[in-house]
Structures are given as structure tokens and as C-alpha cells.
């Protein structure tokens, strides 16, 4: 239990602010026999959430609605939700800052707003809106506990886990020592293999949008640093990774999102770094059409549910950023793309 003074010191807010939040029914601390307020760890977490939302400009009414909708969540879930909101806010503000900076630079030469500035602001707004609209349509939180067993079961659709162990092994061979970022770490199978092979030569950061997947990954890879995030909004600073790797995850990005995802990976990658993507892909439109013509109805349904890329289109995006690509087919369905920044 915490006193109001202890809470005030921990969160660097005044006791009057805490009393104000209580009056507005944002928090309901217990009262001891002496009548003094007694705050639990859950109260501390809730107050931290309130302080974060207030700093971001949320109204009291909006915060109350958010808190009431999350009344049954755990502290871990609350912290994860806060983290996601903060990460979204940071990415949005950085995008806006960069766009406004370019506009200011133009206006130093001509203090008039021209069409290119308006187009630039509109494009930034569309990018932010697009990245904010990403949703988990596959229920990874619900799948996490049984994922490792389920991928070993042969289904009637696209059987792209047939050579899973070989895919993991060949992907792990493409990694540079140093700081590694894995996007879509899942239950940690690739991470475990890479860490075992590189021992003390790496600093491993795993990113996933599913808190339950991260829980499973932590069991296998206690030495890894794990973060909530998506392809479109990596919770990482610029130019920090020697290698960025992702396997069996890139197909969850739609076509326009793949461009944004590679831009994000490019932002986080160091100079002379490497990006490795392993996934179900088609060489080009012709190979896709050939597969679609000869596949089963079950396989066609899987194709329609996911967003599998064409290798040549992915290479084209990488080339636009100055990468040199090497692509190799692992089996009938799986391709491995290695993109080195020149």
C-alpha cells in the first residue's frame, strides 16, 4: 500500500492532482481505519495512465471512458496499452515534425504556402492514418500458447510450415553479429536459434504486436529485450540495428503497408546493415498466376486471407532505398530475401 505522499513523489505530481482525479472518479483508493487514503499497485498503474493521457491532451471525460473500458485488464495489459499509445503518438509527431521542417525550409525562400506543401502535409496525414488503422486480424494473442504445436499440424490450405526448421536455420545463417532486431518474434523460435549460434556477440531486440506472443518468447529467450510494436511503428530509435530480420510475418502487411514497413526498417537500420525477410512469396506475377491457376480451393482461400508479396516488387522497394538484394527460394512456397544497405 502507498500513501498519497508516496504516490505523489513516485509520479512527480501534486497531492491536489491526485485528489482531483479521485473527485472526478478516475480513481477510487481504499480508506484505512484512520480514514487516510491507501493506494494499491493497481492504483499506481492507473494514475500513471491518467498522467500519461493528460500530458497528451486527453480530456477527463475521455480518460474516464478509456479507464472504464479497460477495468478488467491486468497491470501488464495496462502498461502495454500505454506503451502502444505513446509509441503511436511519437511516430505521428515525428512525421509531422519532419514535414513541417521541410515546409519551413521552403518558406525561407518564399514565404507562401504552395501546392507541394499542402500535398506533403496530406501525404503525411495519410501515412499516419494508414499506420494507425493496422489491426490484428489473426488473433495472435489467442494463438500464442498453442502456436508451436499448431504449425506442426498439416492442414488443407497453404502448407508453408512444411520445412519450418530448415527455414529457421537458413534464416539464422544470414544474420550479422551485433544488434539484431526481429520483427514479429512470435514465440521466439528464430530468436532462440540466432542467440544460440552467436552467443555473446549479439544484442537481441524482439518486437511483436501480441503481448501473449512476447510472454512465450520471454520463456525461450530470457536474455532478449522484448517490445510491443508493429512493422509500421517500430518502437526503436534511428540507425541502431546491424541486422533486422523477420520470418513468417511480412505477409500480414498489405501492399501499401509493405512500403511503409520497409521504410521503417530502413530508418532503424545502421549504415551497411542488413535486412532479412523470409516468408511465403511469389517470384513475380506470372508465378503467382500459375500457382493460383493450379492450387486447391483451400489454398486459394488462404491466398485471399493474407497479403503475400512478389519478390520482384519487394526488391524494387529495397532498390529505391539503395539496397543490394539477393533472393533465394527455400522450397515451393518460401523465399528468403537478403537486402544489404550499400
C-alpha positions in Angstrom: 0.0 0.0 0.0 1.1 3.6 -0.7 0.2 6.8 1.0 -0.9 9.8 -1.1 2.5 11.4 -0.3 4.4 8.4 -1.6 2.3 8.3 -4.8 2.9 12.0 -5.3 6.6 11.5 -5.0 6.7 8.5 -7.3 4.7 10.0 -10.1 6.0 13.6 -9.6 2.5 15.0 -9.4 0.9 17.0 -6.6 -1.3 15.5 -4.0 -4.0 18.0 -5.0 -3.9 16.5 -8.5 -4.5 13.0 -7.1 -7.4 14.3 -5.0 -8.8 16.0 -8.1 -8.7 12.7 -10.1 -10.4 11.0 -7.2 -13.2 13.6 -7.2 -13.7 13.0 -10.9 -14.0 9.3 -10.2 -10.9 8.4 -12.2 -9.5 6.5 -9.2 -11.1 5.1 -6.0 -8.4 4.5 -3.4 -9.2 2.5 -0.3 -9.5 4.2 3.1 -7.8 2.8 6.2 -9.2 2.7 9.7 -7.7 6.1 10.3 -9.5 7.5 7.3 -6.4 8.1 5.2 -6.2 7.1 1.6 -4.4 3.8 0.8 -3.2 3.2 -2.8 -2.5 -0.2 -4.3 -0.1 -1.1 -7.1 -3.1 -1.2 -9.4 -4.0 2.4 -8.3 -0.4 3.4 -9.1 -0.6 1.9 -12.6 -4.0 3.6 -13.2 -2.6 7.0 -12.0 0.4 6.6 -14.3 -2.0 6.0 -17.2 -4.0 9.1 -16.2 -0.9 11.3 -16.1 0.2 10.0 -19.5 -3.1 10.7 -21.1 -3.3 14.2 -19.5 0.2 15.1 -20.9 -1.1 14.0 -24.3 -4.1 16.4 -24.1 -6.9 13.9 -23.3 -9.9 15.3 -21.5 -11.1 14.0 -18.2 -14.2 12.6 -19.8 -12.2 10.8 -22.5 -9.8 9.3 -19.9 -12.7 8.1 -17.8 -14.2 6.3 -20.8 -10.9 4.6 -21.6 -10.4 3.5 -18.0 -13.9 2.1 -17.7 -13.5 0.2 -20.9 -10.3 -1.4 -19.5 -11.5 -2.1 -16.0 -10.8 -5.8 -16.1 -7.3 -5.6 -17.6 -4.1 -6.7 -15.8 -1.3 -4.3 -15.0 0.8 -5.8 -17.8 -2.1 -5.1 -20.3 -2.5 -1.6 -19.0 1.2 -0.9 -19.4 1.1 -2.4 -22.9 -1.8 -0.2 -23.8 0.0 2.9 -22.5 3.1 1.8 -24.5 1.2 1.5 -27.7 -0.5 4.9 -27.3 2.8 6.5 -26.5 4.6 4.8 -29.5 1.8 5.9 -31.8 2.0 9.4 -30.6 5.8 9.6 -31.0 5.6 8.3 -34.6 2.8 10.7 -35.5 4.7 13.7 -34.0 8.0 12.7 -35.7 6.2 12.5 -39.1 4.6 15.9 -38.6 7.8 17.4 -37.4 9.7 16.3 -40.5 7.0 17.5 -42.8 6.7 20.9 -41.2 10.5 21.2 -41.1 10.6 20.8 -44.9 7.8 23.3 -45.3 9.6 25.9 -43.2 12.8 25.3 -45.2 10.8 26.1 -48.4 9.2 29.2 -46.9 12.6 30.6 -46.0 13.0 31.2 -49.8 9.4 32.0 -50.5 7.0 32.7 -47.5 4.0 31.4 -49.4 2.2 28.1 -48.9 2.3 26.3 -52.3 0.6 23.2 -53.6 3.7 20.9 -52.8 3.5 21.9 -49.1 -0.2 21.0 -49.0 0.4 17.7 -50.8 3.2 16.9 -48.4 1.0 17.5 -45.3 -1.8 15.5 -46.8 0.6 12.6 -47.6 1.9 12.7 -44.0 -1.7 12.6 -42.7 -2.5 9.6 -44.9 0.6 7.8 -43.7 -0.3 8.4 -40.1 -3.9 7.3 -40.7 -2.8 4.2 -42.5 -0.4 3.1 -39.8 -3.0 3.8 -37.1 -5.5 1.6 -38.9 -3.4 -1.6 -38.6 -5.4 -4.3 -36.8 -4.6 -7.9 -35.7 -7.0 -9.9 -37.8 -5.4 -13.2 -36.9 -5.9 -13.1 -33.0 -2.2 -13.8 -32.2 -2.9 -13.3 -28.5 -5.3 -16.2 -28.6 -2.9 -18.3 -30.7 0.3 -17.8 -28.8 0.0 -20.7 -26.3 -0.6 -23.3 -29.0 1.4 -21.8 -31.9 4.4 -24.1 -31.8 2.2 -27.2 -31.8 -0.3 -25.9 -34.4 2.3 -25.1 -37.1 3.4 -28.8 -37.0 -0.1 -29.9 -38.0 -0.5 -30.3 -41.7 -3.7 -28.5 -42.8 -5.7 -28.5 -46.0 -4.6 -25.0 -47.1 -1.2 -23.4 -47.8 1.2 -25.7 -46.0 4.0 -23.1 -45.7 5.3 -24.6 -42.4 6.4 -27.9 -44.0 10.1 -27.0 -43.9 9.8 -24.8 -40.8 13.1 -26.0 -39.2 15.1 -25.6 -42.4 13.6 -22.1 -42.9 14.6 -21.0 -39.4 18.1 -22.5 -39.8 18.7 -20.8 -43.2 17.4 -17.5 -42.0 19.6 -17.6 -38.9 22.7 -18.1 -41.2 22.1 -14.6 -42.8 22.5 -12.7 -39.6 25.3 -10.2 -38.9 26.7 -10.2 -35.3 25.9 -7.1 -33.3 22.5 -5.6 -32.5 19.7 -7.7 -34.1 16.0 -6.6 -34.3 13.5 -9.2 -35.1 10.0 -8.0 -36.1 7.3 -10.5 -35.4 9.3 -12.5 -32.9 6.3 -14.7 -32.1 7.1 -17.4 -29.6 10.9 -16.9 -30.1 11.9 -19.9 -32.2 14.1 -18.0 -34.6 15.4 -15.8 -31.8 16.5 -18.8 -29.8 18.4 -20.3 -32.8 20.2 -17.0 -33.6 21.1 -16.4 -29.9 22.5 -20.0 -29.6 24.6 -19.6 -32.7 26.0 -16.1 -31.9 26.3 -16.4 -28.1 27.8 -13.2 -26.6 28.2 -11.5 -30.0 24.7 -10.1 -30.2 22.3 -7.7 -28.5 18.8 -9.1 -29.4 15.6 -7.0 -29.6 12.3 -8.7 -30.4 9.3 -6.8 -31.5 5.7 -8.2 -31.7 2.2 -6.7 -31.5 1.0 -9.6 -29.3 1.7 -9.4 -25.6 1.0 -13.2 -25.3 3.5 -14.0 -28.0 6.0 -11.9 -26.1 5.3 -13.9 -23.0 6.1 -17.1 -24.8 9.2 -15.6 -26.4 10.5 -14.5 -23.0 10.4 -18.1 -21.7 12.7 -19.2 -24.5 14.8 -16.1 -24.7 15.1 -14.5 -21.3 18.2 -12.6 -22.5 16.3 -10.8 -25.3 14.8 -7.3 -24.9 11.2 -7.5 -25.9 9.0 -4.6 -27.1 5.4 -4.1 -28.2 5.2 -2.8 -31.8 4.4 -3.4 -35.4 6.1 -3.2 -38.8 4.6 0.2 -39.3 5.7 1.7 -36.0 8.8 0.2 -34.6 9.4 1.4 -31.0 13.1 2.0 -31.7 15.4 4.9 -32.4 17.0 5.6 -35.8 20.1 3.7 -37.1 20.5 1.2 -34.2 20.4 -2.2 -35.8 23.1 -4.2 -37.6 20.5 -6.7 -38.8 16.7 -6.6 -39.0 15.1 -9.9 -39.5 11.5 -11.2 -39.9 10.1 -14.6 -40.7 6.6 -15.7 -41.4 5.3 -12.2 -40.6 5.7 -9.8 -43.6 2.6 -11.2 -45.3 0.5 -9.6 -42.6 1.2 -6.2 -44.2 -1.0 -5.1 -47.0 0.6 -3.9 -50.3 0.8 -0.2 -49.3 1.9 -1.2 -45.8 4.8 -3.2 -47.1 6.3 0.1 -48.5 5.8 1.7 -45.1 7.3 -1.3 -43.3 10.4 -1.3 -45.4 10.7 2.5 -44.8 10.5 1.8 -41.1 13.2 -0.9 -41.2 15.4 1.4 -43.3 15.0 4.1 -40.6 16.1 1.7 -37.8 19.0 0.1 -39.7 22.6 1.2 -39.4 24.7 2.2 -42.3 26.0 -1.0 -44.1 23.3 -3.0 -42.2 21.3 -5.9 -43.4 17.5 -6.7 -43.7 16.4 -10.4 -43.9 12.8 -11.3 -44.9 11.7 -14.9 -45.0 8.1 -15.6 -46.0 5.7 -17.1 -48.4 6.2 -15.1 -51.6 5.9 -15.4 -55.4 8.8 -14.7 -57.7 6.6 -12.4 -59.9 3.1 -12.0 -61.3 3.5 -14.9 -63.7 4.5 -17.4 -61.0 1.6 -16.1 -58.8 -0.9 -16.6 -61.6 0.5 -20.1 -62.4 0.1 -21.1 -58.7 -3.4 -19.6 -58.5 -4.5 -21.5 -61.6 -3.4 -24.9 -60.2 -4.0 -24.5 -56.5 -6.8 -26.1 -54.5 -9.8 -24.2 -53.2 -8.4 -24.4 -49.7 -5.1 -22.9 -50.8 -6.9 -20.2 -52.7 -8.8 -19.2 -49.6 -5.5 -18.8 -47.7 -4.2 -16.6 -50.5 -7.2 -14.4 -50.2 -6.9 -14.1 -46.4 -3.3 -13.0 -46.4 -1.1 -10.5 -48.3 1.7 -12.5 -49.8 4.3 -10.4 -51.7 6.0 -10.7 -55.0 9.8 -11.0 -54.7 10.4 -8.6 -57.6 8.2 -5.9 -56.1 9.9 -6.2 -52.7 13.3 -6.0 -54.4 12.1 -2.9 -56.2 11.2 -1.2 -52.9 14.6 -2.1 -51.4 16.4 -0.8 -54.6 14.7 2.5 -54.2 16.5 2.9 -50.9 19.9 1.9 -52.3 19.9 -1.7 -51.1 21.5 -4.6 -52.9 19.2 -7.7 -52.8 19.8 -11.4 -53.1 16.8 -13.7 -53.2 16.7 -17.4 -52.9 13.8 -19.9 -52.9 13.8 -22.2 -49.9 11.0 -24.5 -51.1 7.9 -24.4 -53.2 6.4 -21.6 -51.2 9.1 -19.9 -49.1 11.5 -17.2 -50.3 14.4 -15.6 -48.4 15.4 -12.1 -49.3 18.7 -10.6 -48.0 19.0 -6.8 -48.6 22.3 -5.1 -47.8 22.5 -1.4 -47.5 25.3 0.0 -49.6 
